[in-house]
Amino acid sequence: MQASSSYLSLDLVTAIARILFGLLFLAKMYHSLQARKLVWGHRQPFGHRGLRWFSAVLVLSIVCFILGIGTGPAALSMWILYLFLYRYASLFGLEDVCFTTTAAYFALAVPNQRLAFDTIFLLPGWGRLFSTESLVPELALTTVVGLIFLSAGLEKLPSQIWKRGLGAYYFFWQPQFRRFDTSWLIQYSFVIIPVGWIALIMELGILPVWSFNVLPFGLLFWVLGFGFVLSLWTIFILTWIGECLTIGMLVILWVFLEKQAGGLVSWWTEALSYPMGFPQILVLIALLVSIGAVTLTVCIPIGFIRFMKLPMLSRIYKMSRILSRFTWGIIPVDVFTEAHMEGPMIYRTFVHFKNGSESQEVFRIFSENCSPGPERPFRPAFFEVTSYKVTEVCMELDAHSAVSPERQSFMFELCDYIIDSRLDDFQRNEISHFSFQTVQIIPPKGFRGIAAAYLEEAWEEAFRVLFREGTPSAIEASREKIVKAPTGRDISRLSFAFNPLSK
């Protein structure tokens, strides 16, 4: 069903979304490939050469997707190659979940009817897999985005931070997330505490409400969700997550305004009643199975599976986690809980040379006041995620006076990336060591307004990465006790690879 106004047609909406997502995807790949030693530090598909070839094909697919040249094959290639390449990545988080989900949608929607060379020059290829009357790709996107929000809400339920009503307060209070000063919001408990509860209600309720009543309640929840998404890339530095989700949310809004009555349940029922050919039926079955796998992954906690100790249930759950991860890219969305907001450590990196010259700060993703540094904004989230790995290294040094091989390898790759991107080649052999200075952000136990005790803390050297002949060789602690307060990180998880039966 087409919208009544031609300028709001589905073809035009998806074409604009295609170009915006393609440009965002291209920028992400640019930064990822610049930091490929960091992103693919532990494993690379078929070695360095394989990574280069697969990355080149992915970039070419993105360019064709933006221009609308062979849009169908390009969209399918983007989705498959992104899943494949990031199967080997050391870092996979909410940003990658959002990109994979959106890429999967475009592989189904194939938006080549407007603003595309396919249409202008009548190039061969394939178009939309389902009719515009059924809106199957858009319904799938709406369902999966709702499941992403639901997963984020369910993962917050056991969190003591959110149980105490401090989730939004901590998020707006901590400096490493903020692009702007938010003291105007967090100084009043009667404002910021309800914001946290509203956010949690929105995450838990958005899919159930969308399922049965889009107008007016579903639209209200959409506004709340869209407001949260906008804040990620305006107030905060989670630009890529926010912008990618914004594209998906705008497509969802078009569906709401087009359909108006009913909800996802009735819309899916209607979509399934449209006549389809055999290829469409096969794709639809695979699509519904994958959404079912996402639902199991999101709604059933791993603790329940371990408690039940039923081999058949465990196998089904494992397969659903694998299918969810390698179709929509979805894993349980554990964000803005203790893992990210309980005692995080902010770091700065300095290089020291053998000649004893003054040290030089070489990696400034965090500033002296613990806010995002000049090199952090508008870059993918894996730059910020390095702070969690630095925290885990500090925890291991405190606990064992040594660093596990996996985290040591990651820190060595981080140092190599910094050298390649920030220093001249001739300086490598002159490096004595890298110094990692840290400040731990210790949130108050309860509401304390705009109090910022971390500003009174001095930056202290936490550990050094020693160099031998221009190569990182060892990590040594610089002081006896590095971590001053509990953190939400789990140092028992050593593997950087996807594990379908781990949280």
C-alpha positions in Angstrom: 0.0 0.0 0.0 1.5 3.3 -1.1 1.1 6.5 1.0 -1.5 8.9 -0.3 1.2 11.6 -0.9 3.7 10.8 -3.5 6.5 12.6 -1.7 5.9 10.2 1.2 5.8 7.1 -0.9 7.6 4.0 0.5 10.0 4.1 -2.5 11.2 7.6 -1.7 11.4 7.0 2.1 13.5 3.8 1.6 15.7 5.5 -1.0 16.6 8.3 1.3 17.2 5.9 4.1 19.4 3.8 1.8 21.6 6.7 1.0 21.9 7.9 4.6 22.7 4.4 5.9 25.1 3.8 3.1 27.1 6.9 3.9 27.1 6.1 7.6 28.2 2.5 6.8 31.0 3.8 4.5 32.3 6.1 7.2 32.2 3.3 9.8 34.2 1.0 7.5 36.7 3.8 6.9 37.5 4.2 10.6 37.3 0.4 11.1 39.9 -0.3 8.4 42.1 2.5 9.7 42.1 0.6 13.0 42.0 -2.9 11.6 44.8 -4.0 13.8 42.6 -3.1 16.8 39.2 -4.2 15.5 40.5 -7.5 14.2 43.4 -7.8 16.6 42.9 -11.4 17.6 41.6 -13.1 14.5 41.4 -12.2 10.9 39.5 -14.1 8.1 42.2 -16.0 6.1 44.9 -13.7 7.5 45.8 -10.1 6.5 45.2 -10.8 2.8 41.8 -12.2 3.4 40.8 -9.3 5.5 41.9 -6.8 2.8 40.0 -8.7 0.1 36.8 -9.1 2.0 36.9 -5.5 3.2 37.5 -4.3 -0.4 34.4 -6.2 -1.6 32.4 -4.8 1.3 33.4 -1.2 0.6 32.6 -1.7 -3.1 29.2 -3.1 -2.2 28.5 -0.1 0.0 29.4 2.3 -2.8 27.1 0.4 -5.2 24.4 0.4 -2.6 24.6 4.2 -2.1 24.4 4.8 -5.8 21.7 2.2 -6.4 23.8 0.2 -8.8 22.9 -3.5 -8.5 21.1 -2.5 -5.3 19.8 -6.0 -4.6 23.1 -7.9 -4.8 24.9 -5.0 -3.1 22.5 -5.0 -0.2 22.8 -8.7 0.2 26.6 -8.6 0.0 26.8 -5.8 2.6 24.7 -7.8 5.1 26.6 -11.1 4.5 30.1 -9.6 4.5 29.4 -7.5 7.6 28.2 -10.6 9.5 31.3 -12.5 8.2 33.9 -9.9 9.0 32.6 -9.0 12.4 32.5 -12.7 13.3 36.2 -12.3 13.7 36.2 -8.9 15.4 37.6 -8.4 18.9 34.8 -5.9 19.6 31.1 -6.4 19.0 28.5 -4.3 20.8 25.3 -2.4 20.4 26.7 -0.4 17.4 27.3 -3.6 15.5 23.9 -4.9 16.5 22.2 -1.8 15.0 24.3 -1.9 11.8 23.6 -5.6 11.2 19.9 -5.2 11.8 19.6 -2.3 9.4 21.7 -4.1 6.8 19.4 -7.1 7.1 16.4 -4.9 6.5 17.8 -3.3 3.4 18.7 -6.8 2.0 15.0 -7.6 2.2 13.6 -4.2 1.1 16.0 -3.6 -1.8 15.2 0.1 -2.2 16.1 0.7 -5.9 12.9 2.2 -7.2 13.9 5.8 -6.6 17.2 7.8 -6.6 19.0 4.8 -8.0 21.0 4.2 -11.2 19.2 0.8 -11.4 15.9 2.7 -12.3 17.4 5.6 -14.2 19.4 3.3 -16.6 17.2 0.2 -16.4 20.1 -1.9 -15.1 19.5 -5.6 -14.6 19.0 -6.9 -11.1 16.3 -7.7 -8.6 14.0 -5.4 -6.7 11.9 -5.7 -3.6 11.4 -9.3 -2.5 7.9 -8.7 -1.2 5.1 -6.5 -2.5 4.6 -3.0 -1.1 1.2 -4.0 0.1 2.6 -6.6 2.5 5.4 -4.4 4.0 7.1 -7.6 5.2 10.6 -6.0 5.4 9.2 -3.0 7.4 7.3 -5.2 9.8 10.4 -7.3 10.3 12.4 -4.2 11.1 9.8 -2.9 13.5 9.6 -6.2 15.3 13.4 -6.6 15.6 14.0 -3.0 16.7 11.3 -3.6 19.4 13.1 -6.7 20.5 16.4 -4.7 20.8 14.6 -2.2 23.1 13.0 -5.1 25.0 16.4 -6.8 25.4 17.9 -3.6 26.8 15.1 -3.3 29.3 15.2 -7.0 30.4 18.9 -6.8 31.0 18.4 -3.8 33.3 15.9 -5.6 35.5 18.5 -7.4 37.7 20.7 -4.3 37.8 21.0 -2.7 41.3 21.7 0.6 39.7 18.3 0.6 37.9 16.5 -0.9 40.9 17.6 2.1 43.0 16.3 4.4 40.2 19.8 5.7 39.5 20.2 4.4 35.9 19.5 7.7 34.0 21.2 9.7 36.8 24.5 7.8 36.4 24.3 7.9 32.6 23.8 11.7 32.5 26.3 12.2 35.4 29.3 10.3 34.1 31.5 12.5 32.0 32.9 10.0 29.5 29.6 9.7 27.7 28.6 13.4 27.5 29.2 15.7 24.6 27.6 18.6 26.6 27.1 19.7 30.1 24.0 18.1 31.6 24.1 19.7 35.1 20.8 21.4 34.2 19.1 18.0 34.2 20.9 16.0 36.9 20.8 18.6 39.7 17.1 17.9 40.5 16.2 14.4 41.6 12.5 14.9 40.9 13.5 15.3 37.2 16.3 12.8 36.5 14.9 9.9 38.6 11.6 9.8 36.7 13.6 10.0 33.5 15.2 6.6 34.4 11.9 5.0 35.2 10.3 6.3 32.0 13.3 5.0 29.9 12.9 1.5 31.5 9.1 1.5 31.0 9.7 2.5 27.4 12.2 -0.3 26.7 10.1 -3.0 28.3 6.8 -1.8 26.9 7.6 -0.6 23.4 7.2 -3.9 21.6 4.1 -5.1 23.5 2.4 -1.7 22.8 3.5 -1.7 19.2 2.0 -5.2 18.8 -1.6 -4.2 19.6 -2.1 -0.4 19.5 -0.1 1.9 17.3 -2.3 5.0 17.6 -2.2 6.6 20.1 -0.2 4.5 22.5 2.3 3.0 20.1 3.1 6.5 18.7 3.7 7.8 22.2 6.2 5.0 22.9 7.8 5.7 19.5 8.3 9.3 20.6 9.9 8.2 23.8 12.2 5.8 22.0 13.0 8.3 19.3 13.9 10.9 22.0 16.3 8.4 23.6 17.8 7.6 20.2 18.3 11.3 19.4 20.0 11.9 22.7 22.6 9.3 21.9 24.1 11.3 19.1 23.4 14.8 20.3 23.9 15.0 24.1 26.1 11.9 24.1 29.0 10.7 21.9 27.2 7.4 20.9 26.8 8.9 17.4 26.9 5.8 15.3 24.4 3.9 17.4 22.0 6.9 17.5 22.2 7.7 13.8 21.8 4.1 12.7 18.8 3.6 15.0 17.4 7.0 13.9 17.2 5.7 10.3 15.3 2.6 11.4 13.0 4.5 13.6 12.0 6.9 10.8 11.1 4.0 8.5 9.1 2.6 11.4 7.3 6.0 11.8 6.3 5.8 8.1 4.8 2.4 8.7 2.8 3.7 11.6 1.5 6.7 9.7 0.7 4.6 6.7 -1.1 1.8 8.5 -2.6 3.8 11.5 -5.1 1.3 12.8 -4.1 -1.9 14.6 -0.7 -3.1 15.5 2.1 -5.5 14.6 0.0 -8.6 15.3 -2.8 -7.6 12.9 -0.3 -6.3 10.3 1.7 -9.5 10.3 -1.6 -11.5 9.9 -2.6 -9.3 7.0 0.9 -9.5 5.4 0.8 -13.3 5.5 -2.5 -13.4 3.7 -1.1 -11.8 0.5 -0.4 -14.2 -2.4 3.3 -15.1 -2.7 5.4 -17.1 -5.0 7.6 -20.0 -3.9 10.8 -18.0 -3.4 8.9 -15.4 -1.3 7.4 -18.2 0.8 10.9 -19.7 1.5 12.3 -16.2 2.4 9.3 -15.6 4.6 9.8 -18.9 6.5 13.5 -18.2 7.0 12.6 -14.6 8.2 10.0 -15.8 10.7 12.4 -18.5 12.1 15.1 -15.9 12.5 12.8 -13.5 14.3 11.7 -16.4 16.5 15.4 -17.1 17.3 15.8 -13.4 18.3 12.8 -13.6 20.5 14.2 -16.6 22.4 17.6 -15.0 22.7 16.1 -11.8 24.1 13.4 -13.2 26.4 15.1 -16.2 28.0 18.0 -15.5 30.3 21.1 -17.7 30.1 20.8 -18.3 33.8 17.4 -20.1 33.3 18.9 -22.5 30.8 21.8 -23.3 33.1 19.4 -23.8 36.0 17.1 -26.2 34.1 20.0 -28.4 33.0 18.0 -29.9 30.1 20.2 -31.0 27.2 17.5 -30.6 24.6 16.5 -27.1 25.8 20.2 -26.1 26.0 20.7 -27.2 22.3 17.6 -25.3 21.1 18.7 -22.2 23.0 22.2 -22.4 21.7 20.9 -22.7 18.1 18.6 -19.8 18.6 21.5 -17.6 19.9 23.6 -18.6 16.9 20.8 -17.9 14.4 20.0 -14.6 16.1 23.6 -13.5 16.0 24.2 -14.5 12.4 21.0 -13.1 10.9 20.0 -9.9 12.7 23.3 -9.6 14.6 21.4 -9.6 17.9 22.9 -10.7 21.2 21.5 -9.7 24.6 21.7 -5.9 24.8 23.4 -5.4 28.2 24.1 -1.6 28.0 24.2 1.1 30.6 24.2 -1.3 33.6 27.0 -2.1 36.1 29.2 -3.3 33.2 29.4 0.3 31.9 28.6 2.6 34.8 30.0 1.0 37.9 33.5 2.4 38.6 34.6 2.8 34.9 38.2 3.9 34.4 39.1 6.6 31.9 42.6 6.6 30.5 45.1 8.7 28.6 48.1 7.4 26.7 51.6 8.9 26.7 54.7 7.7 24.8 58.1 7.8 26.3 61.3 7.7 24.2 64.7 6.2 25.0 66.5 9.5 24.7 64.6 10.8 27.8 62.8 13.6 26.0 59.5 14.8 27.4 56.6 12.4 27.1 53.9 13.0 24.4 50.2 12.3 24.7 49.3 10.3 21.7 45.8 9.0 22.0 43.3 11.6 23.2 39.9 9.9 23.2 39.4 11.2 26.8 40.3 14.7 28.0 41.9 15.8 31.2 38.5 16.5 32.8 37.4 12.9 31.9 35.0 14.1 29.1 35.3 12.8 25.5 38.6 14.0 24.1 39.2 15.7 20.7 39.7 12.3 19.0 36.6 10.6 20.2 33.5 12.4 18.7 32.1 11.0 15.4 34.2 7.8 15.6 32.8 4.3 16.1 32.1 2.9 19.6 35.1 0.6 19.6 37.4 3.6 20.4 35.5 4.1 23.7 35.2 0.4 24.3 39.0 0.3 24.7 38.5 2.0 28.1 36.7 -1.2 29.3 39.6 -3.3 28.2 42.1 -1.0 30.0 39.9 -1.4 33.1 40.1 -5.2 32.8 43.9 -5.0 32.5 44.1 -2.9 35.6 41.9 -5.4 37.5 44.1 -8.3 36.4 47.2 -6.6 37.5 45.7 -6.0 40.9 44.4 -9.6 41.2 47.3 -11.6 39.7 50.2 -9.1 39.1 50.0 -10.3 35.4 47.8 -9.9 32.4 46.2 -12.8 30.5 47.5 -13.4 27.0 44.2 -12.4 25.4 44.2 -9.0 27.0 47.9 -8.5 26.6 47.5 -9.1 22.9 44.7 -6.6 22.7 46.8 -3.9 24.5 49.7 -4.6 22.2 47.4 -4.2 19.2 46.1 -0.9 20.7 49.7 0.3 21.0 50.5 -0.7 17.4 47.5 1.1 16.2 48.5 4.3 18.1 52.0 4.1 16.6 50.7 3.6 13.1 48.2 6.4 13.3 49.9 9.0 15.5 53.7 8.6 15.2 56.2 8.6 12.3 57.8 5.3 11.3 61.3 6.3 12.4 60.1 6.9 16.0 59.0 3.3 16.6 62.5 2.0 17.4 63.0 4.9 19.7 60.1 4.1 22.0 60.9 3.1 25.6 57.3 2.5 26.8 53.7 3.6 26.7 52.3 5.0 29.9 48.6 4.5 30.6 47.3 7.0 33.1 43.9 6.5 34.6 41.2 8.1 36.7 38.4 5.9 38.1 34.9 7.4 37.9 33.3 6.3 41.1 29.6 7.2 41.1 27.8 8.3 44.3 25.9 5.6 46.2 22.7 7.7 45.9 21.6 10.9 44.3 24.1 13.7 44.9 23.1 16.2 42.2 26.0 17.6 40.1 28.7 16.5 42.6 31.8 15.4 40.6 34.4 14.0 42.9 36.4 12.6 40.0 37.5 16.1 39.1 39.4 16.2 42.4 41.3 13.0 41.5 44.8 13.3 40.0 45.7 11.3 36.9 48.0 8.5 38.0 50.1 6.1 35.9 48.4 2.7 36.1 50.7 0.5 34.0 53.3 0.6 31.3 53.6 -1.3 28.0 57.3 -1.9 27.6 58.9 -2.0 24.1 61.8 -3.9 22.7 63.2 -3.0 19.3 60.0 -1.1 18.4 57.6 -3.9 19.4 55.4 -4.2 22.5 57.0 -6.8 24.8 55.5 -6.7 28.3 53.0 -5.0 30.6 54.0 -4.0 34.1 51.9 -2.3 36.9 53.1 1.1 37.9 51.5 1.0 41.4 50.4 -1.6 43.9 46.7 -0.9 43.9 45.3 0.5 40.7 41.5 0.0 40.9 40.2 1.9 43.9 36.5 0.8 43.9 34.5 -2.1 42.4 33.8 -2.1 38.7 31.1 -3.9 36.7 33.6 -5.7 34.5 34.1 -9.4 34.5 37.7 -10.5 34.1 36.8 -14.2 34.0 35.6 -13.8 30.4 38.8 -14.1 28.5 37.6 -15.0 25.0 36.9 -12.2 22.6 35.0 -14.5 20.3 31.2 -15.0 20.2 30.1 -17.6 22.7 26.4 -18.6 22.3 26.1 -19.9 25.9 27.6 -16.9 27.7 25.9 -13.8 28.8 
